[in-house]
Amino acid sequence: MNDQPRRRPAKPHRRPQKDPVRFLAFEALRAVDERDAYANLVLPPLLKKARAKGDFDGRDAALATELVYGTLRRQGTYDAIVAACIDRPLREVDPPVLDVLNMGVHQLLGTRIPTHAAVSASVELARVVLGEGRAKFVNAVLRKVTAHDLDGWVEKVAPSYEEDAEDHLAVVHSHPRWVVSALWDALGGGRAGIEDLLEADNERPEVTLVARPGRSTTEELVKALGDENALPGRWSPYAVRMAEGGEPGALTAVQEGRAGVQDEGSQLVAAALAAAPVEGRDSRWLDGCAGPGGKAALLAALAADRGATLLAAEKQPHRARLVERALAGNPGPYQVITTDGTRPPWLPGTFDRILMDVPCSGLGALRRRPEARWRRRAEDLESFAPLQRGLLREALKAVRVGGVVGYATCSPHLAETRVVVEDVLKGRGGEPVEAEWVDARPLMPGVPALGDGPDVQLWPHLHGTDAMYLALLRRTG
């Protein structure tokens, strides 16, 4: 008789199950980290491919989008929470592991996904993309995260406002400290305003369409979307806002280039330049930094309505091709060229109106490109400074006396906005330019809270737009 205890049969090895939604979201996050890609460029083709394979429906696409953008927007907060749940410095956690963890934390603390489902789905993803050993680590960390809700964790990991106001806001609202400081300086005021702005940066922006004048109308877009899926623009006469979940590329007017996707802030900048009074001739317009073409397309339509010609100039060839695509079919005369606006081929005094929407840090579009907040550094602004001043200086040479230049940035940082304009006007770093400010505020009728002027700064929390800046300058000599 055998007295040995019976062994339990070993559990059969179960292969990890690949969840297509979470796997796709992980792929997108890795592309953002490894290739410095932007989520708004990486995610759409991944979703399109998944739909074509039959893996996704509309709800799956919406969940994948939320996982990617939610994780990127709240990365700073989630990093602090994960750091409190591990026994090593966060920098020692491999980036793919941290992506899985942060996406799991977002499901636990930033969505309505049930706790058990969020943990089990994250661990299963870890088994697929990281292996069994790391999956156990992910499981242990996420189970610690379940001890508190988001407010409870923030209270534990963020310093008090009284102790360190900027660091408190950085952790609570998931922005780098230097960005908090820069935005606060640009905005001015007390705690309420900066908290509203930082929170607005973490909200999903609406999709806004532009009906290009003479080619489409807001009525056409509303009819195509249906009354239940369309909202009027807040400020721009050419804008229609889409209800959540719409697909702009499915609209005929967008497919034909008669309409496009464009933030209202960008529409307002182009429209204000077109509306600025000029003395005498008004037939030659220039978009000096035209890529990828949204403002150029609106300017071209407005120019055509007046019998004016638009020259769209762009330094990067691939962006110049995007401009050509955006302008295709415009009824009025236009030309797209590839050239450097700091060494332009045109003669001084050639143009009546010029838009210079200069390269910048992009701090005004953090709603749309949340990863930019983690990618940029304060020292990056120094690399933009000479280019911004050079482009504005050349624009003021290229406009004729009595003509108008619009200097625009998608950044509210003072070093990229008013400081640049004042330096150029006063001749710092170059020859003085004879030009005067034009008050831009009356050229954005109905838009509130535009400040003391003469320049204009738009804000996500006040206007529902990107934080676009516009200074209008008239050449006087």
C-alpha positions in Angstrom: 0.0 0.0 0.0 1.3 3.4 -1.0 1.2 5.9 1.8 2.5 8.8 -0.3 0.0 11.7 -0.5 -1.5 12.1 -3.9 -0.2 15.0 -5.9 -2.8 17.4 -7.4 -2.6 17.4 -11.1 -0.8 20.5 -12.4 -3.0 23.3 -13.8 -2.8 23.4 -17.5 -0.8 26.3 -18.8 -3.2 29.0 -20.0 -2.0 31.2 -22.8 -2.6 34.9 -22.1 -5.6 36.3 -24.0 -5.0 39.3 -26.1 -7.5 42.1 -25.6 -7.5 44.0 -28.9 -8.6 47.3 -27.3 -6.0 47.5 -24.6 -3.3 46.0 -26.8 -4.0 48.8 -29.4 -3.9 51.4 -26.7 -0.6 50.0 -25.4 0.8 50.1 -29.0 -0.1 53.8 -29.3 1.5 54.7 -25.9 4.7 52.9 -26.9 4.8 54.8 -30.2 4.4 58.1 -28.3 7.3 57.2 -26.0 9.7 55.4 -28.3 9.3 57.4 -31.5 8.3 60.8 -30.1 5.1 60.4 -32.0 1.9 62.3 -31.3 -1.1 60.4 -30.2 -3.4 62.3 -32.6 -1.3 61.1 -35.5 -0.6 57.5 -34.3 -4.1 56.5 -33.0 -6.3 57.1 -36.1 -4.5 54.7 -38.4 -4.4 52.1 -35.7 -8.1 52.4 -35.2 -8.7 52.3 -38.9 -6.7 49.1 -39.3 -8.6 47.5 -36.3 -12.0 48.4 -37.8 -10.9 47.0 -41.2 -10.0 43.7 -39.5 -13.4 43.6 -37.8 -11.8 43.7 -34.3 -13.4 47.0 -33.3 -16.8 48.6 -33.1 -17.5 52.2 -32.2 -17.5 51.5 -28.4 -14.2 49.7 -28.7 -12.7 52.7 -30.5 -14.0 55.1 -27.9 -12.5 53.0 -25.1 -9.1 52.8 -26.8 -9.1 56.5 -27.4 -10.0 57.2 -23.7 -7.3 54.9 -22.5 -4.6 56.5 -24.6 -5.5 60.2 -24.0 -6.5 59.7 -20.4 -3.3 58.0 -19.6 -1.2 60.7 -21.3 -3.1 63.6 -19.8 -2.9 62.3 -16.2 0.6 60.8 -16.6 2.2 63.1 -14.0 -0.5 62.3 -11.3 -0.3 58.6 -12.1 3.5 58.5 -12.0 3.3 60.0 -8.5 0.8 57.3 -7.4 2.7 54.4 -8.9 5.9 55.8 -7.2 4.1 55.6 -3.8 3.3 52.0 -4.4 6.7 50.6 -5.3 9.9 50.2 -3.4 12.3 51.5 -6.1 12.7 54.9 -7.8 10.2 55.3 -10.6 13.1 55.8 -13.2 14.1 52.2 -12.6 10.7 50.9 -13.9 11.0 50.0 -17.6 8.9 52.3 -19.8 6.7 49.5 -21.2 5.9 48.4 -17.7 5.1 51.9 -16.6 2.8 52.3 -19.6 0.8 49.2 -18.6 0.7 50.4 -15.0 -0.4 54.0 -15.8 -3.1 52.7 -18.2 -4.3 50.4 -15.4 -4.3 53.3 -12.9 -6.3 55.3 -15.3 -8.9 52.5 -15.6 -9.1 52.3 -11.8 -9.1 56.0 -10.9 -10.2 57.8 -14.1 -13.0 55.7 -15.6 -16.1 53.8 -14.5 -14.6 50.4 -15.3 -15.1 48.1 -12.3 -12.1 47.5 -10.1 -11.8 43.8 -10.6 -12.1 44.2 -14.4 -9.5 47.0 -14.5 -7.0 45.0 -12.5 -7.6 41.7 -14.3 -7.5 43.3 -17.8 -4.3 45.1 -17.0 -2.6 42.0 -15.7 -3.7 40.0 -18.7 -2.2 42.8 -21.0 1.0 42.6 -19.0 1.1 38.8 -19.5 0.8 39.4 -23.3 3.3 42.2 -23.7 5.6 41.9 -20.7 5.6 38.3 -19.6 4.6 36.4 -16.5 7.1 37.8 -14.1 6.3 41.4 -14.8 2.6 40.7 -14.9 2.9 39.7 -11.2 4.6 43.0 -10.5 1.7 44.9 -12.3 -0.8 42.9 -10.3 0.8 43.8 -7.0 1.1 47.5 -7.7 -2.5 47.9 -9.0 -3.9 46.1 -6.0 -2.2 48.7 -3.8 -3.7 51.4 -6.0 -7.2 50.1 -5.3 -6.8 51.2 -1.6 -7.9 54.8 -2.4 -9.9 56.7 -5.0 -8.2 59.5 -7.0 -8.9 62.2 -4.5 -7.5 60.0 -1.7 -4.4 59.4 -3.6 -3.9 63.0 -4.6 -4.2 64.0 -0.9 -1.4 61.4 -0.1 1.1 62.2 -2.9 0.7 65.9 -3.6 2.2 68.5 -1.3 -0.2 71.0 0.2 -1.0 74.2 -1.7 0.3 76.2 1.3 3.6 74.3 1.4 4.4 74.5 -2.4 1.6 75.9 -4.6 3.3 75.1 -7.9 4.2 71.6 -7.0 0.7 71.0 -5.6 -0.9 72.1 -8.9 1.6 70.1 -10.9 0.7 66.9 -9.2 -3.0 67.5 -8.9 -3.5 68.7 -12.5 -0.7 66.6 -14.1 1.5 69.3 -15.6 5.3 69.7 -15.2 6.1 72.3 -12.6 7.8 74.6 -15.1 4.7 74.6 -17.3 2.5 75.4 -14.3 4.8 78.3 -13.5 4.9 79.6 -17.1 1.1 79.4 -17.6 0.5 81.1 -14.3 2.8 84.0 -15.2 1.0 84.4 -18.6 -2.5 84.2 -17.1 -1.9 86.3 -13.9 -4.4 86.3 -11.1 -4.9 83.9 -8.2 -5.4 80.3 -7.7 -8.9 79.9 -9.2 -7.8 81.0 -12.7 -4.8 78.7 -13.0 -6.7 75.7 -11.6 -9.4 76.3 -14.2 -6.8 76.5 -17.0 -4.9 73.4 -15.9 -8.2 71.5 -15.6 -9.3 72.6 -19.0 -6.0 71.2 -20.4 -7.1 67.8 -19.1 -10.5 67.8 -20.8 -11.2 66.2 -24.1 -11.5 69.0 -26.7 -14.5 69.3 -29.0 -14.1 68.6 -32.7 -14.7 71.9 -34.4 -15.3 72.3 -38.2 -14.7 75.3 -40.4 -16.9 76.0 -43.3 -14.6 77.7 -45.8 -16.3 80.9 -47.1 -17.5 80.6 -50.7 -17.0 76.9 -50.6 -19.3 75.7 -47.8 -21.6 77.1 -45.2 -22.3 76.3 -41.5 -25.9 75.5 -42.6 -24.5 72.8 -45.0 -22.4 71.3 -42.2 -25.3 71.3 -39.6 -27.6 69.6 -42.2 -25.0 67.0 -42.9 -24.4 66.3 -39.2 -28.0 66.5 -38.2 -29.3 68.9 -35.6 -28.7 66.5 -32.8 -25.0 66.1 -33.7 -24.2 69.8 -34.4 -23.6 72.8 -32.2 -23.0 76.3 -33.4 -19.5 77.8 -33.0 -19.1 79.9 -29.9 -17.3 82.8 -31.6 -16.3 82.1 -35.2 -19.0 82.7 -37.9 -17.4 79.8 -39.8 -17.5 77.2 -37.0 -19.7 74.2 -36.3 -18.9 72.1 -33.2 -19.5 68.3 -33.5 -21.3 66.3 -30.8 -19.2 63.6 -29.2 -18.4 60.6 -31.3 -18.8 62.1 -34.7 -16.5 61.3 -37.6 -15.6 64.5 -39.5 -13.9 62.6 -42.4 -17.2 61.1 -43.3 -18.7 64.5 -44.3 -18.7 65.2 -48.0 -17.7 68.8 -47.5 -14.6 67.7 -45.6 -13.7 65.0 -48.1 -13.9 67.7 -50.9 -11.8 70.2 -48.9 -14.6 72.7 -48.8 -14.7 72.4 -45.0 -12.1 71.1 -42.5 -11.3 70.4 -38.9 -10.0 73.6 -37.2 -10.0 74.9 -33.7 -12.0 78.1 -33.3 -8.9 79.9 -32.0 -7.2 79.3 -35.3 -10.2 80.5 -37.2 -10.4 83.7 -35.1 -6.7 84.5 -35.7 -7.1 84.1 -39.5 -10.4 86.0 -39.6 -8.9 88.9 -37.5 -6.0 89.3 -39.8 -8.3 89.3 -42.8 -10.5 92.0 -41.1 -7.7 94.3 -40.0 -7.9 97.7 -41.8 -5.2 98.3 -44.4 -4.4 101.5 -46.3 -4.8 101.3 -50.1 -4.2 98.2 -52.0 -5.4 94.8 -50.6 -4.6 92.2 -53.2 -1.5 90.3 -52.1 -1.6 88.1 -49.0 1.0 85.9 -47.5 0.9 83.0 -45.0 4.5 82.8 -44.1 4.4 79.6 -42.0 1.6 77.8 -43.7 1.9 74.2 -42.7 -0.1 72.1 -42.2 -2.6 74.4 -44.0 -5.7 75.0 -41.9 -5.2 78.8 -41.5 -4.0 79.0 -45.1 -7.2 77.4 -46.4 -9.4 79.8 -44.5 -7.2 82.8 -45.6 -7.3 81.6 -49.2 -11.1 81.5 -49.1 -11.4 84.9 -47.6 -8.8 86.3 -50.1 -10.7 84.8 -53.0 -13.9 86.6 -51.9 -12.1 89.9 -52.3 -10.2 89.1 -55.5 -6.9 88.8 -53.6 -4.1 86.3 -54.1 -2.6 84.2 -51.3 0.9 83.0 -51.3 1.4 80.1 -48.8 5.0 79.5 -47.9 6.3 76.6 -45.8 9.9 75.5 -45.1 9.3 71.8 -44.6 8.5 70.0 -47.9 6.2 67.4 -46.3 4.2 70.2 -44.6 4.1 72.1 -47.9 2.4 69.1 -49.5 -0.2 69.2 -46.7 -0.8 72.9 -47.5 -1.3 72.0 -51.2 -3.8 69.4 -50.2 -5.7 71.9 -47.9 -5.8 74.6 -50.7 -6.8 72.2 -53.5 -10.0 73.4 -55.2 -9.9 77.0 -53.8 -11.7 79.1 -56.3 -9.3 82.1 -56.1 -5.7 82.4 -57.2 -3.1 81.0 -54.8 0.4 79.5 -54.8 2.2 77.2 -52.5 6.0 77.4 -52.3 8.7 75.7 -50.1 10.9 78.3 -48.7 12.5 79.6 -45.4 10.7 82.6 -44.1 13.9 83.9 -42.5 15.6 84.0 -45.9 12.6 84.8 -48.2 12.7 85.0 -52.0 10.2 87.9 -52.2 11.2 91.6 -52.3 10.6 94.0 -49.4 7.2 95.7 -49.3 5.5 93.0 -51.5 2.5 92.1 -49.4 -0.6 93.8 -48.0 -1.4 91.2 -45.3 0.9 88.7 -43.8 0.2 85.9 -41.2 3.2 84.5 -39.4 2.0 81.7 -37.2 5.5 80.8 -35.9 6.9 77.5 -34.7 6.6 77.4 -30.9 6.4 75.2 -27.8 2.7 74.3 -28.4 1.8 74.9 -24.8 -1.5 76.3 -26.0 -2.7 73.0 -27.4 -2.1 70.6 -24.5 -5.7 69.5 -24.7 -5.0 68.0 -28.2 -1.4 67.0 -27.7 -1.2 66.0 -24.0 2.2 64.3 -24.5 3.8 67.6 -25.5 3.7 68.7 -21.8 6.1 65.8 -20.9 8.2 66.2 -24.0 9.0 69.9 -23.8 11.6 71.4 -21.5 11.9 75.0 -20.4 15.2 75.3 -22.3 13.4 74.4 -25.6 12.0 78.0 -25.6 15.6 79.3 -26.1 15.8 77.4 -29.4 12.6 78.9 -30.7 13.5 82.5 -29.8 15.8 83.4 -32.7 13.5 81.8 -35.2 10.4 83.6 -33.9 12.1 87.0 -33.9 13.7 86.4 -37.4 10.3 85.4 -38.9 8.5 88.4 -37.5 11.4 90.8 -38.5 11.3 89.5 -42.1 7.5 89.7 -42.2 7.6 93.4 -41.2 10.1 93.9 -44.1 7.9 92.0 -46.5 4.7 94.0 -45.8 4.3 97.3 -47.5 3.8 100.6 -45.6 0.2 100.7 -44.5 -0.1 96.9 -44.6 -0.6 94.6 -41.6 1.3 91.6 -40.1 -0.3 89.1 -37.8 2.2 87.4 -35.4 0.5 84.3 -34.0 1.6 81.4 -31.7 -0.2 78.4 -30.3 1.4 79.2 -26.9 0.6 81.7 -24.1 4.2 81.7 -22.8 5.3 85.3 -22.5 8.7 84.5 -24.0 7.0 83.4 -27.2 4.3 86.1 -27.4 4.5 89.7 -26.3 8.2 89.6 -25.4 9.0 88.6 -29.0 6.9 91.4 -30.5 8.3 94.1 -28.2 11.9 92.9 -28.8 11.4 93.2 -32.6 9.7 96.6 -32.4 12.5 98.0 -30.2 15.3 96.6 -32.4 16.7 94.2 -29.8 18.9 91.8 -31.7 18.4 93.6 -35.0 17.4 96.8 -36.7 14.4 98.7 -35.2 11.2 98.3 -37.3 8.9 101.2 -37.9 5.5 99.7 -37.0 2.6 100.3 -34.7 0.3 98.0 -32.8 -3.2 97.5 -34.1 -5.9 96.7 -31.5 -6.9 93.1 -32.3 -9.8 93.0 -29.8 -12.5 94.7 -32.0 -11.6 92.2 -34.8 -12.9 89.3 -32.7 -16.4 90.6 -32.1 -18.4 89.0 -29.4 -15.4 87.2 -27.8 -15.2 88.2 -24.1 -12.2 88.4 -21.7 -9.7 89.5 -24.3 -7.6 91.5 -21.8 -6.2 95.0 -22.0 -5.0 94.7 -25.6 -3.8 95.6 -28.1 -2.8 92.0 -28.5 -5.1 89.1 -27.8 -4.6 85.9 -25.8 -7.2 83.2 -26.0 -7.6 80.5 -23.3 -9.1 77.0 -23.1 -11.0 77.7 -19.8 -12.3 81.1 -20.9 -13.0 80.6 -24.6 -13.1 76.9 -25.2 -10.3 77.3 -27.7 -6.6 76.5 -27.9 -4.5 79.2 -26.2 -3.8 81.1 -29.4 -2.0 84.5 -29.3 -2.3 87.2 -31.9 -0.5 90.5 -32.3 -1.4 92.8 -35.2 1.2 95.3 -36.4 0.9 97.9 -39.1 4.1 99.0 -40.9 4.5 102.8 -40.7 7.8 103.3 -42.5 
